[in-house]
């Protein structure tokens, strides 16, 4: 199982702050996870769409699409933060 955390506008749009997911569904990378979540349909496909800026952290470290995911990982999804 992995623990997925949703922050800021993602939490609001999805109506979910966290969920647990079985990674035995061939979810081996950040890109595969995002693809799996988008395949759920609305609101997932829009909130996590290709045109949306979403940052991902695996175990509190910023991750790339090819970052591997394994059982027990904590995955955080959040929009980029800008300052002024």
C-alpha positions in Angstrom: 0.0 0.0 0.0 1.0 3.6 -0.7 -0.3 6.6 1.1 -1.3 9.4 -1.3 -1.8 13.0 0.1 -3.5 15.7 -1.8 -2.8 19.4 -1.0 -4.3 22.8 -1.7 -6.5 23.1 -4.8 -6.1 19.4 -5.5 -7.6 18.5 -2.2 -10.5 20.9 -2.9 -11.2 19.8 -6.4 -11.0 16.1 -5.6 -12.8 16.4 -2.2 -10.1 14.1 -0.7 -7.2 14.8 1.5 -5.6 11.3 1.5 -6.1 7.8 0.3 -4.4 4.5 0.5 -3.7 2.5 -2.7 -2.5 -1.0 -3.5 0.5 -0.7 -5.7 0.2 -4.2 -7.1 -1.8 -2.7 -10.0 1.4 -2.2 -12.0 2.0 1.3 -10.6 5.7 1.4 -10.5 6.5 5.1 -11.2 5.1 8.6 -10.6 4.0 8.7 -14.2 2.2 5.4 -13.9 0.4 6.6 -10.8 -0.7 9.9 -12.4 -2.0 8.0 -15.4 -3.9 5.5 -13.2 -5.5 8.4 -11.2 -6.4 10.3 -14.4 -8.1 7.1 -15.8 -10.7 7.4 -13.0 -12.4 10.1 -15.0 -13.8 13.3 -13.6 -12.7 15.2 -11.5 -9.4 13.3 -11.6 -8.7 13.7 -15.3 -9.1 17.4 -15.1 -7.4 18.1 -11.8 -4.4 16.0 -12.7 -4.6 16.6 -16.5 -1.5 16.9 -18.7 -2.0 20.7 -18.9 -2.2 21.1 -15.1 1.0 21.9 -13.1 1.2 19.2 -10.4 4.3 18.6 -8.2 4.9 15.2 -6.7 7.0 14.2 -3.7 7.9 10.7 -2.8 8.7 10.3 0.8 9.0 14.1 1.2 11.5 14.5 -1.7 10.5 16.1 -5.0 10.1 13.4 -7.6 10.3 13.1 -11.4 7.9 11.1 -13.6 10.4 8.2 -13.7 10.8 8.1 -9.9 10.0 4.6 -8.7 7.2 3.9 -6.3 7.2 1.0 -3.9 5.1 -0.5 -1.2 5.0 1.8 1.9 5.9 5.0 0.1 4.1 8.3 0.9 3.2 10.2 -2.2 2.2 13.9 -2.0 0.5 15.7 -4.9 0.4 19.5 -4.8 0.3 22.5 -7.1 3.4 24.6 -7.5 3.8 27.4 -5.0 4.6 30.9 -6.2 5.7 33.8 -4.1 5.6 37.5 -4.6 
